[in-house]
Amino acid sequence: MHLRTTAPPSSQDRIAEVLAGLLLAGALLAGGGSRGAGDLLVHLLALPALVLGSWRWYARPRPPLQRTISWLWLAALALLGLQLLPLPAALVATLPGRAGVVSGLELAGLAPAWLPMSLSPSGTLRAGLALLSVGSLWLLCASLDGRAQRRLLWLAIAIGSAQALLGFAQASAGARAVLALHPNQNIGVATGLFANRNHLACLLAMLVPLALGLGWQAQQRRQHSAALLPYTAAALMTLGVALSFSRAGNALLVLGLATSLALLLSVAAQGQRRPFWRHPLLLLTLAGTSLAVAAYAWERLAARFGRPMLEDGRLDYLQQGWPLIGQYLPWGSGAGSFREVYGAHEPLALLAPNYVLHAHNEPVELLLELGLPGGLLLLAGIALLVAISWQVWRAARSEAALLPRVAVLGLWLPVLHSAVDYPLRTLAIGALVALLLAVTTCTESEPTPRAH
């Protein structure tokens, strides 16, 4: 990946960075629920970001991978738009899975002349707004230089650390729900501003490698006092993941830590390889964090991992959701319609007081809601992520290449998590993914400072 020194920022650059920071902060703070006022705030913040981001996008040279991301984003938006396009009701009735819906409306005396393809127009609209908001942030971040992107990473780490601190208080409150911010929020565990502890754990697991990378860079430059802040943030967020008692989140954290430590040990700054023991702050961070996890979370974590992994119904959602895909091929049931479709076909033996909002498996949900076009988008997205990873990994081993590499790691973690959950459907994690996509495809970076 070619890196070059950036020019001094203009007033438009500063405005773009401020807008990106506001949208990122809004998503990380208010985008942790599945729907509601928090999402509306993010959508409103995305409007000026979309306008300025589009303007800057067309006024600047665009690397090939960024152009590919833009085409995939536009294709996804176009697919959702087609699902909302009004069609003659008689035509909709001929589509797979729609005949019963149209006949039901006719029996109720509500037969319209036109209907959208989606079985949940409101859900498809929400999905489109979410995709538009995340894409708007990516457009802005992709137009910023390496220095600005680095400051946005610091902002994300700061918010992640604050959420971890809130999670400590939530875990300490036990069964009291005094710090719960969402209906049906997990109680007695670290959840932060999220409705689901698994999603907080995923966000923090994505941020921990970035914090370690920033701390490592500071130590390589012998700026030990500057390394203390990111290492402290990494320790806080690691403990926050542990106190969420999320099995998937802790598994992602272990994977992220192991991979990022192996990466940090393999990268030399300016060709000078420093032994592992020459990084005392990193060693102290790892040792202190391990002791804190052992003291405050180990017992409950061990009990949590000792329980059956699929006891919460995820396997049932997968087993019942997979056969439904064939009933709605090739076009799918409509983005955001899983809740309605699954509820209409849920076996009586599995009925429970709670409703199933998502499949907890992204490939299954995408194929059900978006059909074959959604499957093609999924394959294209995975191929794109592989291409980004390959390009970043081919870059020369240097301090400047370290941050994009840990950012690639941060991109893969929610993708892996999507096999058992739906982290990418939250605006908070989607916003962080947008920032990391910009970091990993950026062609401009600040010059590497000399070691003192």
Backbone torsions as a table, in degrees:
resi	resn	phi	psi	omega
1	MET	NA	124.5	-177.0
2	HIS	-78.4	129.7	180.0
3	LEU	-118.6	138.9	177.3
4	ARG	-139.8	158.8	-176.7
5	THR	-70.9	140.0	-178.1
6	THR	-85.9	154.6	175.4
7	ALA	-83.1	162.0	177.6
8	PRO	-58.3	140.5	-176.7
9	PRO	-68.3	142.7	175.8
10	SER	-89.8	175.9	178.2
11	SER	-63.6	-35.1	177.4
12	GLN	-66.6	-36.5	176.9
13	ASP	-61.9	-41.7	-179.0
14	ARG	-66.7	-40.5	177.8
15	ILE	-63.4	-42.5	179.6
16	ALA	-62.4	-40.6	179.1
17	GLU	-66.2	-40.1	178.6
18	VAL	-64.2	-45.4	178.6
19	LEU	-61.9	-42.1	178.4
20	ALA	-63.4	-40.2	178.5
21	GLY	-64.6	-41.4	178.4
22	LEU	-64.2	-43.6	-179.8
23	LEU	-67.3	-41.5	178.5
24	LEU	-63.0	-47.1	179.9
25	ALA	-63.6	-41.6	178.8
26	GLY	-61.4	-41.0	-179.9
27	ALA	-68.6	-43.1	-178.4
28	LEU	-68.3	-31.2	-177.5
29	LEU	-90.2	-34.6	-173.7
30	ALA	-116.2	-4.0	-174.9
31	GLY	-101.3	26.6	-178.0
32	GLY	-91.6	-3.8	176.8
33	GLY	-99.2	171.8	-178.9
34	SER	-82.7	-21.9	179.2
35	ARG	-171.4	166.2	177.4
36	GLY	126.8	-163.6	-174.8
37	ALA	-64.2	-33.3	179.3
38	GLY	-61.1	-43.0	177.6
39	ASP	-63.5	-38.4	179.1
40	LEU	-61.3	-41.0	177.8
41	LEU	-60.0	-43.7	-179.8
42	VAL	-64.4	-42.0	179.6
43	HIS	-62.0	-39.1	179.2
44	LEU	-67.1	-40.8	177.8
45	LEU	-66.0	-25.1	-177.5
46	ALA	-75.3	-20.3	-176.5
47	LEU	-61.4	-55.4	177.5
48	PRO	-65.4	-30.4	177.8
49	ALA	-64.9	-38.1	178.9
50	LEU	-64.9	-42.9	-178.7
51	VAL	-65.3	-51.9	-178.1
52	LEU	-69.2	-38.7	179.7
53	GLY	-63.2	-41.3	178.1
54	SER	-64.8	-41.3	179.1
55	TRP	-60.6	-48.3	-178.7
56	ARG	-69.1	-33.0	-179.1
57	TRP	-61.1	-44.2	-177.2
58	TYR	-82.4	-11.8	-179.4
59	ALA	-94.8	-0.8	-175.1
60	ARG	-127.2	156.6	173.7
61	PRO	-66.7	143.2	-174.8
62	ARG	-121.5	121.7	177.5
63	PRO	-62.8	157.0	-176.9
64	PRO	-57.1	-42.8	-178.3
65	LEU	-66.2	-35.3	176.9
66	GLN	-67.7	-37.1	176.0
67	ARG	-63.7	-39.4	178.5
68	THR	-63.7	-43.1	177.1
69	ILE	-58.6	-43.4	-178.2
70	SER	-64.0	-39.5	179.6
71	TRP	-67.4	-39.4	177.2
72	LEU	-64.6	-40.9	178.6
73	TRP	-62.7	-46.6	179.8
74	LEU	-65.0	-37.0	178.5
75	ALA	-64.6	-40.9	177.9
76	ALA	-64.7	-42.7	177.6
77	LEU	-62.9	-41.4	179.4
78	ALA	-64.0	-38.9	179.0
79	LEU	-63.5	-42.8	177.8
80	LEU	-66.4	-36.1	177.2
81	GLY	-63.8	-39.5	177.3
82	LEU	-64.1	-35.1	179.5
83	GLN	-68.9	-21.2	177.9
84	LEU	-97.0	-5.5	-177.7
85	LEU	-67.4	125.5	179.4
86	PRO	-65.0	131.8	178.7
87	LEU	-125.6	156.1	175.6
88	PRO	-56.6	136.0	-177.1
89	ALA	-58.3	-34.5	178.7
90	ALA	-64.3	-35.0	177.9
91	LEU	-71.9	-41.2	178.7
92	VAL	-60.4	-36.8	-179.1
93	ALA	-63.9	-22.1	179.9
94	THR	-84.8	-10.7	-179.7
95	LEU	-77.5	149.3	-178.7
96	PRO	-57.0	131.0	175.3
97	GLY	81.7	2.5	-176.0
98	ARG	-105.9	-17.0	-173.5
99	ALA	-60.0	-43.7	-179.7
100	GLY	-65.2	-36.0	179.2
101	VAL	-65.9	-46.2	-179.4
102	VAL	-65.4	-43.2	179.4
103	SER	-65.7	-35.3	176.7
104	GLY	-63.0	-41.2	177.2
105	LEU	-64.7	-37.5	179.7
106	GLU	-66.7	-41.3	178.5
107	LEU	-64.5	-32.0	179.7
108	ALA	-83.3	-1.2	-178.6
109	GLY	75.3	22.2	-177.8
110	LEU	-117.1	24.6	-175.5
111	ALA	-65.7	112.6	178.2
112	PRO	-87.2	162.1	177.2
113	ALA	-79.5	-26.9	-177.0
114	TRP	-131.5	143.9	178.5
115	LEU	-142.8	148.5	172.9
116	PRO	-78.9	161.5	177.9
117	MET	-68.2	-33.2	-177.0
118	SER	-70.2	137.9	176.0
119	LEU	-81.6	-6.4	175.0
120	SER	-139.6	80.1	-177.9
121	PRO	-56.7	-38.6	179.1
122	SER	-65.8	-39.8	177.4
123	GLY	-65.3	-39.1	178.2
124	THR	-66.6	-38.7	177.5
125	LEU	-63.9	-43.3	177.9
126	ARG	-61.8	-41.1	178.6
127	ALA	-63.4	-40.1	178.1
128	GLY	-64.5	-41.3	178.6
129	LEU	-65.2	-39.4	178.1
130	ALA	-63.8	-44.9	179.3
131	LEU	-63.6	-38.6	178.8
132	LEU	-66.6	-39.8	-179.0
133	SER	-66.7	-46.6	179.4
134	VAL	-64.6	-41.1	178.2
135	GLY	-65.3	-34.6	177.9
136	SER	-63.6	-41.9	177.8
137	LEU	-64.5	-41.6	178.9
138	TRP	-62.2	-42.1	178.8
139	LEU	-57.0	-45.4	-179.7
140	LEU	-66.3	-48.7	-176.8
141	CYS	-63.4	-36.7	-179.4
142	ALA	-67.4	-22.2	-180.0
143	SER	-88.8	-3.7	-178.6
144	LEU	-93.4	157.9	178.6
145	ASP	-83.9	179.2	-175.9
146	GLY	-62.3	-36.5	-179.9
147	ARG	-64.1	-45.7	-179.4
148	ALA	-64.8	-42.0	178.4
149	GLN	-62.8	-37.3	178.2
150	ARG	-63.3	-40.8	177.7
151	ARG	-65.0	-36.4	176.8
152	LEU	-66.5	-36.0	174.7
153	LEU	-62.5	-40.9	176.2
154	TRP	-61.4	-40.1	178.2
155	LEU	-62.1	-44.5	179.4
156	ALA	-63.0	-40.6	179.4
157	ILE	-65.9	-39.8	178.7
158	ALA	-62.8	-43.5	179.3
159	ILE	-68.4	-38.6	176.4
160	GLY	-61.8	-40.4	178.0
161	SER	-65.0	-40.5	177.8
162	ALA	-64.3	-39.4	177.0
163	GLN	-65.0	-36.2	176.7
164	ALA	-64.1	-41.2	178.0
165	LEU	-63.4	-41.6	174.7
166	LEU	-61.7	-37.9	178.1
167	GLY	-62.6	-35.5	176.4
168	PHE	-59.2	-46.0	-179.3
169	ALA	-64.1	-39.5	179.4
170	GLN	-64.9	-42.2	178.7
171	ALA	-66.5	-35.5	179.6
172	SER	-71.4	-25.4	-177.7
173	ALA	-71.9	-13.9	178.7
174	GLY	64.5	-132.3	-175.9
175	ALA	-76.2	-8.3	179.0
176	ARG	-75.0	133.9	-176.1
177	ALA	-100.8	33.4	-174.2
178	VAL	-68.6	-24.0	-177.7
179	LEU	-109.6	14.2	177.2
180	ALA	-77.5	131.4	-175.6
181	LEU	-110.6	-10.8	-177.2
182	HIS	-127.5	150.1	171.6
183	PRO	-62.6	144.6	179.0
184	ASN	59.5	27.0	179.6
185	GLN	-74.0	146.2	175.3
186	ASN	-60.7	131.8	-176.1
187	ILE	-110.7	142.1	177.2
188	GLY	83.0	8.4	178.6
189	VAL	-135.9	164.8	177.0
190	ALA	-71.3	118.3	179.3
191	THR	-125.9	-20.0	-178.0
192	GLY	62.3	-136.6	178.8
193	LEU	-94.0	11.9	179.6
194	PHE	-93.0	157.1	172.9
195	ALA	-83.2	-20.9	-173.8
196	ASN	-126.3	124.1	-178.3
197	ARG	-62.1	-31.3	179.6
198	ASN	-61.9	-33.6	-178.1
199	HIS	-77.4	-36.2	172.0
200	LEU	-60.9	-45.9	-179.2
201	ALA	-60.7	-39.4	179.1
202	CYS	-65.3	-44.6	179.5
203	LEU	-60.3	-47.9	-178.5
204	LEU	-66.0	-37.8	178.0
205	ALA	-63.5	-32.1	176.4
206	MET	-70.0	-33.8	-174.9
207	LEU	-83.1	-27.1	-176.7
208	VAL	-58.8	-48.7	178.0
209	PRO	-59.9	-34.9	178.5
210	LEU	-65.2	-42.9	178.6
211	ALA	-64.3	-42.2	177.6
212	LEU	-62.6	-39.6	178.8
213	GLY	-63.4	-42.4	178.4
214	LEU	-65.7	-40.4	177.7
215	GLY	-65.3	-40.9	178.6
216	TRP	-61.8	-44.1	179.1
217	GLN	-59.3	-42.5	179.7
218	ALA	-64.1	-40.3	178.8
219	GLN	-69.1	-36.0	177.0
220	GLN	-62.1	-29.4	177.2
221	ARG	-87.9	3.0	-178.2
222	ARG	63.5	30.1	174.7
223	GLN	-100.1	72.3	-169.9
224	HIS	-65.4	-36.1	178.8
225	SER	-66.8	-35.0	178.1
226	ALA	-71.0	-25.4	179.5
227	ALA	-76.6	-20.0	-175.3
228	LEU	-63.8	-39.1	-176.2
229	LEU	-66.1	-52.6	179.2
230	PRO	-64.6	-34.5	177.7
231	TYR	-65.9	-38.7	176.8
232	THR	-64.3	-42.1	177.5
233	ALA	-61.3	-41.5	178.4
234	ALA	-62.1	-40.0	178.9
235	ALA	-65.4	-44.4	179.5
236	LEU	-60.6	-45.8	-176.9
237	MET	-70.1	-33.9	176.2
238	THR	-63.0	-46.1	177.3
239	LEU	-64.6	-34.7	177.1
240	GLY	-61.7	-40.8	176.4
241	VAL	-63.4	-44.2	-179.5
242	ALA	-60.6	-41.5	-177.6
243	LEU	-76.3	-9.8	171.6
244	SER	-74.0	-21.7	-178.2
245	PHE	54.5	30.8	175.0
246	SER	-86.1	122.2	-179.1
247	ARG	-65.9	-46.2	179.1
248	ALA	-65.2	-41.0	-179.7
249	GLY	-62.9	-42.5	179.1
250	ASN	-70.0	-34.2	175.3
251	ALA	-64.3	-41.4	176.7
252	LEU	-63.5	-39.7	179.9
253	LEU	-62.2	-46.1	179.4
254	VAL	-61.4	-43.7	178.0
255	LEU	-62.1	-45.0	-179.9
256	GLY	-64.4	-42.0	179.2
257	LEU	-64.6	-47.6	-178.4
258	ALA	-61.1	-44.8	-177.9
259	THR	-69.1	-42.8	-178.4
260	SER	-68.3	-37.1	177.5
261	LEU	-65.8	-41.4	176.5
262	ALA	-61.6	-38.0	179.3
263	LEU	-67.8	-44.5	-178.3
264	LEU	-61.9	-38.9	-178.6
265	LEU	-72.0	-17.1	-177.0
266	SER	-97.1	-6.1	-175.5
267	VAL	-105.8	131.3	177.0
268	ALA	-107.6	144.5	177.4
269	ALA	-91.4	118.7	177.6
270	GLN	56.0	35.4	175.9
271	GLY	78.2	4.0	-179.7
272	GLN	-104.8	111.0	-179.6
273	ARG	-87.2	122.0	179.0
274	ARG	-106.0	133.8	-179.5
275	PRO	-59.9	159.1	-178.2
276	PHE	-58.1	-39.1	-176.5
277	TRP	-74.4	-4.2	175.2
278	ARG	-85.7	9.9	177.4
279	HIS	-121.5	70.4	-173.9
280	PRO	-63.4	-33.8	-179.1
281	LEU	-65.1	-40.0	177.7
282	LEU	-64.3	-43.2	179.0
283	LEU	-62.9	-43.2	178.9
284	LEU	-64.9	-38.3	178.2
285	THR	-61.7	-46.9	-179.4
286	LEU	-64.7	-43.4	-178.5
287	ALA	-67.1	-46.3	-179.1
288	GLY	-64.4	-39.9	179.0
289	THR	-65.9	-40.7	178.5
290	SER	-61.4	-41.7	178.3
291	LEU	-65.4	-40.9	179.9
292	ALA	-64.4	-42.9	178.0
293	VAL	-63.3	-42.1	178.8
294	ALA	-62.6	-38.0	-176.2
295	ALA	-77.5	-38.0	-169.6
296	TYR	-107.1	-18.9	-172.0
297	ALA	-132.7	-14.1	-168.7
298	TRP	-62.5	-43.4	-175.6
299	GLU	-60.9	-47.6	179.8
300	ARG	-70.9	-32.3	176.6
301	LEU	-64.7	-43.1	179.8
302	ALA	-62.9	-41.2	178.2
303	ALA	-65.4	-38.2	-179.5
304	ARG	-65.0	-45.1	179.7
305	PHE	-73.2	-16.7	177.7
306	GLY	-78.6	-10.8	179.4
307	ARG	-89.2	157.3	179.3
308	PRO	-56.1	135.6	-174.0
309	MET	-67.7	-29.9	-173.2
310	LEU	-111.5	27.2	-177.1
311	GLU	-75.8	-13.5	-175.0
312	ASP	-89.7	10.8	174.9
313	GLY	95.8	-3.1	-177.7
314	ARG	-60.3	-39.1	179.2
315	LEU	-65.2	-36.5	177.2
316	ASP	-63.3	-42.5	179.2
317	TYR	-60.8	-39.8	-179.4
318	LEU	-69.7	-45.4	-178.3
319	GLN	-65.5	-36.4	179.8
320	GLN	-84.7	-27.6	-178.3
321	GLY	-79.0	-35.3	-177.4
322	TRP	-60.0	-46.8	179.6
323	PRO	-63.8	-23.5	-179.5
324	LEU	-69.8	-22.3	-176.8
325	ILE	-58.1	-45.0	-177.8
326	GLY	-63.5	-24.5	-179.0
327	GLN	-74.6	-16.0	-176.1
328	TYR	-120.9	5.8	175.4
329	LEU	-70.9	149.6	8.0
330	PRO	-95.6	-4.7	-169.4
331	TRP	-99.6	-12.3	180.0
332	GLY	83.1	171.3	-176.8
333	SER	-89.4	-12.3	-179.0
334	GLY	116.0	134.7	-179.9
335	ALA	-58.0	136.0	178.9
336	GLY	79.7	10.9	-175.2
337	SER	-102.2	4.7	-175.0
338	PHE	-58.2	-42.2	-177.9
339	ARG	-57.6	-47.0	-177.9
340	GLU	-69.6	-43.0	-177.3
341	VAL	-68.0	-45.9	-179.4
342	TYR	-64.5	-41.2	-179.9
343	GLY	-62.3	-34.6	-179.7
344	ALA	-72.1	-21.7	-177.1
345	HIS	-114.2	2.6	-175.8
346	GLU	-65.2	129.2	179.5
347	PRO	-62.8	146.0	-179.5
348	LEU	-59.4	-32.4	-177.7
349	ALA	-67.4	-19.0	-177.8
350	LEU	-103.8	2.1	-178.4
351	LEU	-63.4	138.1	-179.1
352	ALA	-143.2	166.2	-179.7
353	PRO	-61.8	-29.4	179.7
354	ASN	-89.2	156.8	177.3
355	TYR	-103.7	157.4	-178.5
356	VAL	-95.1	111.5	-176.7
357	LEU	-84.8	-34.8	-177.7
358	HIS	-141.2	165.2	-177.2
359	ALA	-79.9	-12.7	-174.6
360	HIS	58.7	28.5	173.8
361	ASN	-158.9	107.6	-170.9
362	GLU	-63.7	-42.4	177.6
363	PRO	-58.4	-42.5	179.7
364	VAL	-64.1	-45.1	-177.2
365	GLU	-68.2	-39.1	178.5
366	LEU	-65.1	-43.0	179.6
367	LEU	-65.8	-36.7	178.7
368	LEU	-69.0	-44.2	-173.3
369	GLU	-84.7	-35.3	-174.4
370	LEU	-113.4	-3.3	175.6
371	GLY	64.7	-151.7	-179.1
372	LEU	-62.2	-39.6	175.6
373	PRO	-59.1	-37.7	177.3
374	GLY	-65.5	-37.8	176.4
375	GLY	-63.2	-39.8	177.7
376	LEU	-66.2	-39.9	177.0
377	LEU	-63.8	-39.1	178.7
378	LEU	-62.4	-47.3	179.1
379	LEU	-62.9	-40.0	178.7
380	ALA	-65.1	-39.3	178.8
381	GLY	-64.3	-42.4	177.9
382	ILE	-64.8	-42.1	178.8
383	ALA	-62.4	-39.7	178.4
384	LEU	-63.8	-42.6	179.5
385	LEU	-64.5	-37.8	175.1
386	VAL	-63.1	-41.9	179.5
387	ALA	-64.5	-41.4	177.5
388	ILE	-62.7	-44.4	179.9
389	SER	-60.9	-43.0	-180.0
390	TRP	-63.7	-43.5	-179.6
391	GLN	-64.4	-43.7	-179.6
392	VAL	-65.6	-39.3	-177.4
393	TRP	-71.6	-24.9	179.1
394	ARG	-77.3	-13.3	180.0
395	ALA	-64.4	153.9	-179.1
396	ALA	-61.1	145.8	178.5
397	ARG	-71.8	105.5	-179.3
398	SER	-154.0	170.6	179.5
399	GLU	-62.7	-36.1	-178.9
400	ALA	-65.5	-28.1	-178.5
401	ALA	-85.0	-9.3	-174.8
402	LEU	-66.8	-46.8	-175.3
403	LEU	-63.6	-45.1	174.9
404	PRO	-58.9	-32.6	-179.5
405	ARG	-69.6	-44.0	177.4
406	VAL	-70.1	-26.2	175.6
407	ALA	-67.5	-37.6	175.6
408	VAL	-61.2	-41.4	176.0
409	LEU	-59.3	-42.6	178.0
410	GLY	-63.0	-28.2	177.5
411	LEU	-73.4	-36.4	-176.3
412	TRP	-74.1	-28.4	-174.9
413	LEU	-61.6	-49.5	178.3
414	PRO	-67.7	-26.4	176.3
415	VAL	-65.3	-45.0	176.6
416	LEU	-64.2	-39.9	-179.9
417	HIS	-63.2	-27.6	-177.1
418	SER	-68.1	-9.0	175.6
419	ALA	-73.9	-20.8	-178.4
420	VAL	-129.5	5.4	-177.6
421	ASP	-158.0	-166.0	-179.0
422	TYR	-135.1	52.6	-176.4
423	PRO	-62.9	-34.9	-176.4
424	LEU	-72.1	-6.6	176.8
425	ARG	-91.1	1.7	172.7
426	THR	-98.5	140.2	-177.2
427	LEU	-65.7	-31.1	-178.6
428	ALA	-63.0	-50.6	-179.5
429	ILE	-71.4	-36.0	175.7
430	GLY	-60.2	-38.6	179.2
431	ALA	-66.8	-40.9	178.4
432	LEU	-66.3	-37.6	175.9
433	VAL	-61.1	-41.1	178.9
434	ALA	-60.5	-43.3	178.8
435	LEU	-64.6	-43.8	-178.3
436	LEU	-67.5	-33.8	174.7
437	LEU	-62.3	-38.7	178.3
438	ALA	-67.7	-40.9	-179.5
439	VAL	-63.7	-40.9	-175.5
440	THR	-78.8	-14.3	178.9
441	THR	-114.8	10.1	-179.2
442	CYS	-74.0	142.5	177.9
443	THR	-108.0	5.6	-180.0
444	GLU	-125.7	137.2	179.6
445	SER	-147.1	151.6	177.3
446	GLU	-67.6	149.0	176.3
447	PRO	-64.4	145.2	-177.8
448	THR	-73.0	122.5	179.3
449	PRO	-66.1	151.0	176.5
450	ARG	-76.7	148.5	177.5
451	ALA	-68.5	141.5	179.9
452	HIS	-79.1	NA	NA
